[in-house]
Amino acid sequence: MLIDMVKQVRMLVLLMTATLPGIATAHGEGRHVFGTVTAIGTAEIHVRTIDEKTVSIHTVAETKYRNKGRGGGGNIPKVGDRVAVDVTEKDGKLTAADVQFSSSAKQQKP
């Protein structure tokens, strides 16, 4: 009985070892920037991170924006909105692939 249990544990460890790297990289290989929008333009967004650093992130036509907030908001974030940006880095420049944001505007009660 003990031998069967050891075999089952070994099989479980083997399966976990084989599948864990795929799960860990399923979300992508890029970096993430979390913070508050301090400025936004047509080709760049500035984010103040939790550690009080301002990061400049380039945006391109392929950049996707997703409003996750409940308040009224448009298709792109505004100054003061909280963001989570999936970025890629090339030659020291960050480029946004996906920008998820929550509008900081207070929702009006009906």
C-alpha positions in Angstrom: 0.0 0.0 0.0 2.8 2.4 0.9 4.5 1.6 -2.4 1.3 2.5 -4.4 1.1 5.8 -2.6 4.7 6.6 -3.4 4.0 5.8 -7.0 1.0 8.1 -7.0 2.9 11.0 -5.4 5.7 10.6 -8.0 3.2 10.6 -10.8 1.6 13.7 -9.4 4.9 15.5 -9.1 5.8 14.5 -12.6 2.5 15.9 -14.0 2.9 19.1 -12.1 6.4 19.6 -13.2 5.4 19.0 -16.8 2.4 21.4 -16.8 3.5 24.3 -14.5 5.8 26.1 -17.0 3.0 26.2 -19.5 0.6 27.7 -17.0 3.1 30.2 -15.8 3.8 31.6 -19.3 0.2 31.4 -20.5 -0.4 35.1 -19.7 2.5 36.3 -21.8 6.1 37.2 -21.4 5.8 40.9 -21.1 6.1 43.1 -18.1 3.3 44.8 -16.3 3.1 48.4 -15.1 0.5 49.3 -12.4 -0.3 52.8 -11.3 -2.2 56.0 -11.9 -2.3 57.9 -15.2 -0.5 61.3 -14.8 -0.6 62.3 -18.5 -1.9 60.8 -21.8 -1.3 61.8 -25.4 -1.9 60.2 -28.8 1.3 58.2 -28.7 2.3 58.0 -25.0 0.9 57.4 -21.6 2.6 58.4 -18.3 1.9 56.2 -15.3 2.9 57.0 -11.7 3.7 53.6 -10.1 3.2 52.5 -6.5 6.8 53.3 -5.7 6.3 56.9 -6.9 8.2 56.6 -10.2 6.8 58.0 -13.4 7.0 55.6 -16.4 6.5 56.6 -20.0 4.8 54.0 -22.1 4.5 54.3 -25.9 1.1 53.4 -27.5 0.6 52.1 -31.0 -2.4 51.4 -33.2 -2.5 47.8 -31.9 -2.7 48.9 -28.3 -6.0 47.6 -26.8 -7.8 49.5 -24.1 -10.3 47.9 -21.7 -12.4 49.9 -19.2 -12.8 47.7 -16.2 -14.4 50.4 -14.0 -18.1 50.8 -13.3 -18.1 54.6 -13.6 -18.7 56.4 -16.9 -15.7 56.2 -19.0 -14.6 56.2 -22.6 -12.4 53.9 -24.6 -9.2 55.3 -23.3 -8.1 56.2 -19.7 -8.0 59.7 -18.4 -5.6 61.4 -16.0 -6.3 60.0 -12.5 -7.5 56.6 -13.7 -5.9 53.5 -12.3 -4.2 51.3 -14.9 -2.6 47.9 -15.4 -0.6 48.0 -18.6 0.9 44.9 -20.3 4.1 46.2 -21.9 6.9 44.9 -24.1 10.4 46.4 -23.9 12.7 46.9 -26.8 15.8 49.0 -26.8 14.9 50.4 -23.4 11.5 51.7 -24.6 8.2 50.4 -23.2 5.3 49.8 -25.6 1.8 49.1 -24.4 0.1 46.0 -25.7 -3.0 46.0 -23.4 -4.2 48.8 -21.1 -6.8 47.9 -18.5 -8.2 50.8 -16.5 -10.8 51.8 -14.0 -12.3 55.2 -14.4 -11.7 57.5 -11.4 -14.9 59.5 -12.1 -17.5 59.0 -9.4 -20.6 57.2 -10.6 -23.7 59.3 -10.4 -26.6 57.8 -8.6 -29.9 57.6 -10.5 
